[in-house]
Amino acid sequence: MKYVVMLLITLLFVSCCRICGPDTEPPAVPRGVISITGDERVYLQWYPNSEKDLAGYNVYRGYSAVGYFDLIETVSTEYFVDYYVTNGVTYYYAVSAFDEAGNESDLSPDLVYDTPRPEGTDMLRNYITDPNESGFDFSMESVLHYDDSHTDIYYEYDTTYGVHYMNCADDSTDIQDFGYTDDLDDINYAPEQGWSYLGWVELIVGHGYIVWTRDDHFAKFRIIELGNGWCKFDWAYQVDKGNRELALPPGEKLNQLKNNKKEGGKND
């Protein structure tokens, strides 16, 4: 009887040790990491982990797809905004998950990279009546005379038919109509084909347009309002020469994050 009791105590002790032993199992690797290009910022999002003891995520950044990545932030949410970036520089990102015991997963395998670029909102007027306020240079982020040597595009209003146009400033600049978009970031990449052989496009509220400048940069704009001899538009410009990336499509939570952080600021 004493032997049986001792055996039961031993089995109970072993079972307890197995149950109460140290946790060395890391969380699953985060999946679905994506980014969206911003102006001096990059937005990141990924699918949330489901572990009950999940404590948070580590965000890493590097300057190439291979090599060393620096830990830049620890967060408790499945999204992050990197404000410490420079427009025109390409950054690579990876994310890991860690639990309450300090176990950390491997880095996410997704190839995620982004090149932030400037953006803004401007208004142009008819080049016939207001030539000094009709041209736009994306690299200088400036409204110019339509015939200025730096002008990329200029606005024209046909008073007879009430039609609005955007013209290329010269034969070395290309433009195309991307079609209707809900947001400027719906235009995520500059295509190789589809450019207007006419050198101009008709402007329609809600339509997005892509510009290929004479010095091999890409830009986009979206018409938000048209009036009697003027147009108002959102725009973004890729300062990295030859880089066709203009934005990457965000998820729903990332859109919410963009709206919440619209004025900028540091991460909490």
C-alpha positions in Angstrom: 0.0 0.0 0.0 2.8 2.3 0.9 4.5 1.6 -2.4 1.3 2.4 -4.3 0.9 5.8 -2.5 4.6 6.7 -3.2 4.1 5.8 -6.9 1.0 8.0 -7.1 2.8 10.9 -5.4 5.7 10.5 -7.9 3.4 10.4 -10.9 1.6 13.5 -9.6 4.9 15.3 -9.0 6.1 14.5 -12.6 2.8 15.6 -14.1 2.9 18.8 -12.1 6.4 19.5 -13.3 5.3 18.9 -16.9 2.3 21.3 -16.5 4.2 23.9 -14.5 7.5 23.7 -16.3 9.0 26.7 -18.1 7.3 28.0 -21.3 9.8 27.8 -24.2 7.4 27.7 -27.1 7.4 30.9 -29.2 4.3 32.3 -30.9 3.6 31.7 -34.5 5.4 33.9 -37.1 3.3 36.9 -38.0 1.6 36.6 -41.4 0.4 38.9 -44.1 2.7 41.8 -43.4 2.0 44.7 -45.9 2.9 48.3 -46.1 1.6 51.5 -47.7 3.6 54.4 -48.9 3.2 57.8 -47.1 4.9 61.2 -47.1 7.8 60.8 -44.7 6.2 57.8 -43.2 5.4 54.1 -43.9 2.3 52.3 -42.6 2.6 48.6 -41.7 -0.1 46.0 -41.0 -0.3 42.3 -40.4 -2.7 39.6 -39.4 -3.1 39.3 -35.6 -1.7 36.3 -33.8 -4.2 34.1 -31.8 -2.0 32.9 -28.9 -3.6 33.5 -25.5 -0.3 34.4 -23.9 0.7 36.8 -26.8 2.4 39.9 -25.4 3.2 41.9 -28.5 5.2 42.3 -31.7 8.7 43.5 -32.6 9.1 45.6 -35.8 12.5 45.4 -37.6 13.9 47.5 -40.4 16.8 47.2 -42.8 18.1 48.8 -45.9 18.2 45.6 -48.1 16.3 42.4 -48.5 19.1 40.4 -46.9 21.5 41.3 -44.0 21.0 42.9 -40.6 17.6 44.3 -39.5 17.4 46.7 -36.6 14.7 46.5 -34.0 12.9 49.9 -34.3 9.8 49.4 -32.2 7.8 47.1 -29.9 4.0 47.3 -30.2 0.9 45.6 -28.8 -1.2 46.2 -31.9 -1.1 44.5 -35.4 -0.1 47.8 -37.1 2.6 50.4 -36.9 3.6 53.7 -38.4 7.3 54.4 -39.1 7.8 58.2 -38.9 11.6 58.0 -38.9 12.1 57.7 -42.6 13.3 59.9 -45.4 11.5 60.4 -48.7 13.2 58.6 -51.6 15.0 56.0 -49.4 13.8 52.4 -49.6 13.3 50.5 -46.4 12.7 46.8 -45.7 10.6 45.5 -42.9 10.0 42.3 -40.9 7.8 41.6 -37.8 8.1 39.0 -35.0 5.7 38.0 -32.2 6.6 37.4 -28.6 4.7 36.0 -25.6 4.5 36.8 -21.9 7.4 34.4 -21.2 9.6 36.3 -23.5 9.7 33.7 -26.3 10.1 35.4 -29.7 9.1 34.0 -33.1 11.2 34.1 -36.2 10.9 37.1 -38.4 8.0 37.3 -40.9 9.1 35.9 -44.3 7.2 38.4 -46.4 9.3 40.6 -48.6 8.0 44.0 -47.5 9.8 47.2 -48.7 8.7 50.8 -49.2 9.9 54.1 -50.5 8.1 57.1 -48.9 7.4 60.1 -51.1 5.9 63.6 -50.8 2.3 64.4 -51.3 -0.1 67.4 -51.1 -3.1 69.2 -52.4 -3.0 72.1 -54.9 -5.1 74.2 -57.2 -4.4 75.3 -60.8 -6.2 77.9 -63.0 -6.7 78.1 -66.7 -3.5 78.7 -68.5 -5.2 81.1 -71.0 -6.5 83.5 -68.3 -4.1 82.8 -65.4 -0.8 81.6 -66.9 1.2 82.1 -63.8 -1.1 79.8 -61.8 -1.7 77.0 -64.3 1.5 74.9 -64.3 2.7 72.4 -61.7 6.2 70.9 -60.9 6.0 67.8 -58.8 9.7 67.9 -57.8 9.5 71.4 -56.5 5.9 70.9 -55.2 5.1 74.3 -56.7 2.6 76.0 -58.9 4.4 77.7 -61.8 3.8 79.5 -65.1 2.6 76.9 -67.6 5.6 77.6 -69.9 8.2 77.5 -67.1 11.1 75.1 -67.9 10.4 73.1 -64.7 6.6 72.6 -65.3 5.5 69.0 -65.7 1.8 69.6 -66.4 -0.5 72.5 -66.9 -4.3 73.0 -66.7 -6.6 74.1 -69.4 -10.4 75.0 -69.4 -12.5 75.0 -72.5 -15.0 77.8 -71.9 -17.0 76.9 -75.0 -17.8 73.3 -74.0 -17.0 73.5 -70.2 -14.4 70.8 -70.5 -11.3 70.5 -68.2 -7.9 69.2 -69.5 -4.5 68.5 -68.0 -1.7 68.9 -70.6 1.9 67.6 -70.5 4.3 70.4 -70.6 6.4 68.8 -73.3 6.7 65.7 -75.5 9.1 64.0 -73.0 6.4 63.9 -70.3 3.6 61.3 -70.4 0.2 61.1 -68.7 -2.7 58.7 -68.5 -6.1 58.4 -66.9 -6.2 55.7 -64.2 -10.0 55.9 -63.9 -12.2 56.4 -60.9 -10.7 55.9 -57.5 -12.0 56.2 -54.0 -8.7 57.5 -52.7 -5.3 58.7 -54.1 -3.7 55.5 -52.7 -5.8 53.4 -55.0 -3.1 54.3 -57.5 -0.3 52.1 -56.3 2.0 51.6 -59.2 2.9 53.3 -62.5 2.3 51.0 -65.4 4.6 50.7 -68.4 1.8 51.1 -71.0 -1.4 53.0 -71.4 0.1 56.5 -71.8 -1.9 59.1 -73.8 -0.5 59.6 -77.3 -2.3 63.0 -77.3 -0.2 64.4 -74.5 -3.3 65.4 -72.5 -6.3 63.9 -70.6 -9.8 65.2 -69.8 -10.3 65.8 -66.1 -13.2 64.2 -64.2 -13.9 64.6 -60.5 -12.9 61.4 -58.7 -10.6 60.2 -61.5 -6.9 59.5 -60.8 -4.1 60.2 -63.2 -0.4 59.1 -63.5 2.4 61.3 -64.8 5.8 60.1 -66.1 8.1 63.2 -66.0 10.8 64.0 -68.4 13.5 63.2 -65.9 12.1 59.6 -65.3 10.1 60.2 -62.1 6.6 59.1 -61.5 3.7 61.1 -59.9 0.0 60.7 -59.5 -2.9 63.1 -58.8 -6.6 62.8 -58.2 -9.2 65.5 -59.1 -11.2 66.4 -56.0 -13.0 69.5 -57.3 -13.5 71.3 -60.6 -14.8 74.9 -61.0 -15.2 77.6 -63.6 -11.6 77.8 -64.8 -9.9 75.9 -62.0 -9.2 72.4 -60.7 -8.2 71.1 -57.2 -6.3 67.9 -56.8 -4.4 65.7 -54.4 -1.0 64.5 -55.6 2.0 62.4 -54.7 5.5 62.2 -56.2 8.1 59.5 -56.2 11.5 61.1 -55.6 13.4 57.9 -56.2 14.2 58.1 -59.9 12.7 55.3 -62.0 10.8 53.8 -59.0 7.2 53.1 -60.2 5.9 52.5 -56.7 3.4 55.1 -55.7 1.6 53.2 -52.9 0.7 49.7 -51.7 -2.9 48.8 -51.0 -3.9 49.0 -47.3 -6.3 46.9 -45.3 -9.3 48.3 -43.4 -7.5 48.8 -40.1 -4.6 50.5 -41.9 -7.0 53.0 -43.5 -8.4 53.8 -40.0 -4.8 54.2 -38.8 -4.1 56.7 -41.6 -7.1 58.7 -40.8 -6.3 58.8 -37.1 -2.7 59.8 -37.7 -3.4 62.2 -40.5 -1.7 65.1 -38.7 1.4 63.1 -38.0 3.2 62.7 -34.7 5.2 60.1 -32.8 4.0 56.6 -31.9 2.5 56.1 -28.5 
